[in-house]
């Protein structure tokens, strides 16, 4: 043990070894600040989704900003706007990601959180179709594109910040808080819409009440900005910068040397996105529009399942520090292949308990993924290109399969008349993701500064439980 500060003395070999090992263990207070700063950005992002995708809100948005004779249902028009925003995400990833590798994680994340919250706020003040005509949906589309562009730089940086701050032995534990921010933001958004829908008359909700949740995103973003400006950049980035090892052209190096890893990331994120956006974006409207469930009951089931997911996500993240990330990812992929159809069969029973149980199966498998992705994905790439490579791969996959999930599944249900379309899509995603999950190296126990190298070291110890 190192001598106390007031008792200086020579260090023996054991002391030196302990001191060297402690360089990986960041200051606890700094780690906590980094986790909060990162998670609050995810909270802002998913507050927007929680508000925008609530069953009553999709119907309102689809009628306020579009003419009465517009094609498709009001909900599908809203989902199309969600999908449009995702078109901008890869561009945001390519812009903000490499910038984060050159300028640092902190500066870029301060920018993205204000763009995200500001865009959501703007929806709350936009005039509707009845006031400015065709300009209304065009302005709404523009705002959604800005939101998607900024979000493209958010998640990769937030996950990178936590991974680079967290101690190696607890990277899964701390990383799980990022997705707790996702679930918390979603519950806050959906819960606020539910409370307002119950408190206001239909006329008031459609006339002005729907704007309030969007307006509240701005103060939430300002809180996030304050927290993010109070922390230092990650120790890992600072050491790389001091050593002069930053990539001269992060984007070029990423695309030249790490495209294979990016493809594997895209495959895994395919499952994550199909599950995530089906459950959190599409399902509230699915329960109402296709299963003809009462709005309030559907929202209560959704919020209840999300609340349980929040309760278990951190223990699951901690479990991954002991047994590894891959066992949880493999379980989720196989689970979606095997259990998706039975889960949706339960939802067809028209019984609230059966619907809740089926929804819980889909959510339970999703939380296995959410608990480990913030520790898994950043560790797939080296420090010098981590932010950019992660952001590019993640957002290409999210653009292709996340933002389109609600529109695609909803349209296929309309075309085929089958309420099992979401189950088939989840089964396909599980099959696709299982291949790259099996191929990626296990990085639990690998220091983040060594993870992601083309020849990364094996985890310390012979078993997952003994990893340093």
N, C-alpha and C positions, 0 to 999 in steps of 0.2 A: 504494500500500500504506500502511496506517495506521502512523504512527511507533510504535516500541516504547514501552512504558509508562514507561521511564526516560528517554525523549527526547521530552518534550512539544513540540508545535509545531503550527502552524496546518495544517488539512487543506485540501487543494486540492479541486477539484470532483470529481475522480476518486475521491479518498478518501471523500468524502461519499457518493458514489453507491454505492461498495462497502460502506460502513457501513450504508447504508439497506437494501441488498440482503441484508446479513447478518442483519437482524432476522428474516428468514424461516428462517434456519438455526439451529435450536435447538442448545443445548449437546449435544455428542455423548454424553457420559456420561448426561445426563438422558434422551436419546432411547433409549439402550440400556436404562435402567431401565424406561422406559415400555413398551418392547416386551416385556421379560421379564414385567413385571407384568400386561400384557394377555394374553400368550400362555399364561401359567400357568393363567389362568381357563378358557380354552378346553381346555387339557390336562385339567383336573379334570372338565369337562363330558363330554369324549369318553372319558376313562378310564371313566366310568360306562357309556357306550354300549358301549365295547370289552368290558367285563366282562359287562354285561347281555345283549348280543346274541351272545356266543360260542355256537356250536352246542350244546356240552354244557351251558352255563349256562341257555339258554332252556328246555331240557328239564327241568333241575333245578328252576328257579323255578316252572315250570308244574305240577310235581308236589308240591313242598314246601308251597306256599301254597293249593292247591286240592284238593277231594275227588277221588278216583279216577274217579268217574262224571261229572265235569264235562265239558261239551260241548267238541268241538274237540280238536285235538292240544295237547300241552303247550307246544310252541313257539308256536302261535297264541295261546294264553292269555298267554304272556309278551309277545308283540308287542302284544296288546290293552292291556296295562299300559303299554307304551311309548307307544302312541297316546293313552291316557287322560292321561298326563302333559302331552302337547302341548295338551290342551284349556285348560290353565291358562296357557300361554305368552303369548297375547295380553293377558291380564289383567296378567301380570307386566310386559309391555312398556308397557302404558298406565300402570301404577303407577310403575315404576322409571324409565322413559324421561324423562317430563316432570320427575320429581324430579331426575334428573341434569342437566337444563337449568336448574334453579333453584338446586340446592345444589352442583353440581359433579360431575364424573365420578368423582373419587377416592372420595368418601364412599359413593356408591351401589355402586361395584364392590367395596369392602371388605365390604359387606353381602351381596351376591349370591354371592361365592365361598364364604363360610361357610355360607350356606343350602344351596348346591349340595353341598358336600362333606359337610355334616352330614346331609343327606337320604340320600345314598348310604351313609354310615356306618350310618344307622339300619336299612337293609335287612339289614345283617350281624348285627344283634342281635334282629331280630323273630322271635318264635316262629312255627312253622309251623302248618298246618291240623290236624295230628295233636295239637297241644298246646292250641290255643285255638279250634279250629273255624272258623266262618264269620268270626270277627273277624280271622283272619290275612289273607285277601285284602283285607278292608276297610282294615286298617291299612296294608298294602302300597300300596293305591291312594292312601290319604291321603299317604303319604310321597312317592309319585311325583308327586302333584299339587303338593306343596310344592317338589319339585325342579324341576318344569316352570315354576312361578310364578317362582322365582328365576332360572332360566335365561333367562326372558323378558326380564330386565333386564340380563343379562350380555353377550351378544354385541354388541349395539348400542353399549354403553358401551366395551367393549374395543376395538372397531374405531375408534370415535370418538377414543379416547385416542391410539392410534397415529397416526391420520391428523392429529390436531391437534399432535402432537409432531414428526412427521417433517418433514424438509426437503422442500420442494416437488419438487425434482428427484429425490428418492429415496423418494417416498411409496409407490410400488409395491414397491420393494425391502424397506423396513421393514414394510409391510403384509403381505407374504407370510409373515412370521414368525408372524402370528396363526394362520394355517391350518396352519403347521408344528406349532403347539401342538395343533391338532385331530388331526393324523395321529399325532403323538407320543403323545398321551394314548390314542388308540385302540390303538396298537401295545402300549403299556404294559399296558392292560387286557386285551386279547386274548392277549398274550404271557404274562401272568401266569396267566391261566386255563389256557392250553395247558401251561405248565410244571407247574402243580399237577395237572392231569389226567394227565400222564405220570408224575408222581412218586408220586401217591396211588392206592390201590386204588379201585375203583368205590364200594365201601361207604363208605370214608372221605371221598371227594369228595362223595357225596350226603349223608353224615351231618353233616359239619362243615367240610370243606375249602372248599366253595363260599362260605362266609362271609368268609374271609380277604381276598379282593380288595376286597370292599365295605368292610371295616374299615380298609383302608389308605388309603382316600380322605380320611380325616380329617387325618392328618399332612400329606398333600399339600396340602389346603386351608389348613392353618395356615402352611405355607411361603408359599403365595400371599398370604395375609393379611399376613404380615410384609413381603413385597416391596411390596405395594400401599400399606402405611402409610408406606413410606420414600420416597415420591415426592411431588412437588407436583402440584397440579392443572395441567391443560394450559395453556401460555402463551396459547393462543387464547381459552380460557374466561376466564382471568384478565384479559386485556385487554378482553374484552367486559364483564365485571363492573365493571372500573374505569371504563369509559366509560359505565356506566349503561344499556347496551343490551339487558339481559336481557328476554325476553318476560315480560309480567305474567302471562299465562296460556298457557304453552307448548302444552298440549293443545288448547285452543280455537284458537289461531293455527295449529297444525299441521293440524287438521281443516278449517279454513276456507280456508286458502290453499295447502295442499300436498297435497291429496287426489289430484290427478291424478298427481303424482310418486310418491305412495305406491302408486297402482295400477300404475304402471310397475315399481316395485320388486317388488311382489307377483308380477308376471308373470315377471320374471327369476329371482326366488327360487324360483318354481315348478320351473324346470329344476334349479336348484342343489339343492333339497331332494329331488326325485325321484331325481336321480343320487346325491346324498350318502347318503341313507338307504337307497336300494336297495343301493348298493355296501357301505356300512359297517355297516348294521344287518341287512338282509335276506339278503345274499348268503352269509354264512357258513352259515346254516341252509339256504338254497337248495341249496348244493352238497351238503349232507348229506342233507336230507329229500327233495329232488326229483331230484337227480342221483345219489343213493346213493353219495356219495364218502365215503371214510374221514375221520373227524373230524380226525385229525392232519394229513392231507394238505390238507384244506380250510383249516385254520387256517394252515398254512405258506404256502399260495398267497396267502391274504388278507394275511398279515403281509409277505410278500415284495413284493407289489404296493405296499402302503402304504410300505414302506421306499424303494422306487424313487421314489415320489411325493415323499417327503421330500427326496430328493437333487436333484430338479429344480425344486421349487416356488420357491425363492429366485431362481435364475437367471431363471425365467419372470417373477417379479415385477419384477426389474431390467430385463428386456426390455420390459415394459410402460411403464417410464419413458422408453424410447427411442421406441417405435412407437405407444404409446397402449394403453388398456385394451380398447377396442372390438374391435380385430382378434382378440385372444385369445378374447373372449366370442363373437364371431360364428363363429370357427372351431369352438368347442366346440358351439354350437347346431347348426350345419350338420353337424358330425361325428356328433352323436347322431341326427339325422334319417337320415343315410346309413349309419352304421356299427353301429348298435345291433343290428339283425337279424343281420348277419354275426358280430358278437361273440358273441351267444348261440348261433348255429349252431356256432361253434367249441366252446362249452362242452358241447354235446350229443354230442361225439365220444367221451366217456367215456375220454379220454386226458388225463393230467395236464398235458402240454405244451399241448394244445389248450385245455383249461380255463384254464390260466394265461394264455395268449395272449389269449383272449376277455376274461378278467377285466382284463387289462392295457389293452386298448382302452378299456373303460369307465372305468377309473381314469385313463388318460392324458388323456381328454377332460375328466374331472372336475377334474384338477389345473390345467388351463388356466383354469377358472373360479375355483378356490380361490386361485390365485396373485394375482388382481386384485380380489377382492370387498372386501377390507378397505380398499383405496384407492379403489374405485369407489363403493360405497354411501354412505359418509359424505359424499362430495363431492356427492351429489345434493341435499343440504339445507344451509341456512345454519346458522351456529353457534348461533343462539338457539333453534332447534328441532331441531338435528341428532340428538341422542341420542334424543329422544322419537319423532320422525318415523321414524327408522331402525328403532327398536325395535318400533314399532307395525306398520309395513308388513312388516318381516322376520318377525315372530312370527305375524301373521295368516296369511301364506303358509306358514310352517313348520307351524303348527297344522293347516291344511287339507290340505297336500300332503306334509309331511315325516313327521310322526308316524303318518299313516295309510298310508304307502307300503308298509310290510312287511305289515300286515294286509290291505290291499286286494289287493296283488299275490299274496300267499299264498292268499287266499280265491279269487281268480279262477283261479289255477292249479288249485286243488282242484275248482272248478266246471267248468272247461273242459277240463282234462286237458292243456293246452298249456303247455309250459315256456318259450314265447316271450312270455308276457304281460309280463315286465319290459321286454323290448325294445320292445314296442308302446307301453308307458307312457312310456319314455324318448323315443321318436320324437315322441309327442304333446307332451311337455314341451318338446322342442327347437323344435317349430313355434310353440308359444305364446310362448316366451321370445324368439324371434328378432325379433318385432315391437317390443317395448319396447327391446331392445338396439339396434336400428337408430335408434330415436327419441331416446334419451338423448344429451346432449351429451358430447363427449370432454373429460374434466377433467384428463388428464395435463398437467402444466405450469401448471395454474391454482392459485394459492395457496389454501390451504384456507379462509382467512378470506373469500375472495371467491367460492369455489365454492358452488353451490347457491342463489345468489340468483336471483330470478325472471328477471333479465337478467344472467346470468353472463358474464364476459369470455371472449373466445376465448383458447385456449392461445397462449402467446408463440411467436413465430416462424412461418414459413410451413410448416414441416414438423415432424413429431413429433420427429425427431432433434435439432432445434435448440431445443426447448422449454427454458425456464429452470427 
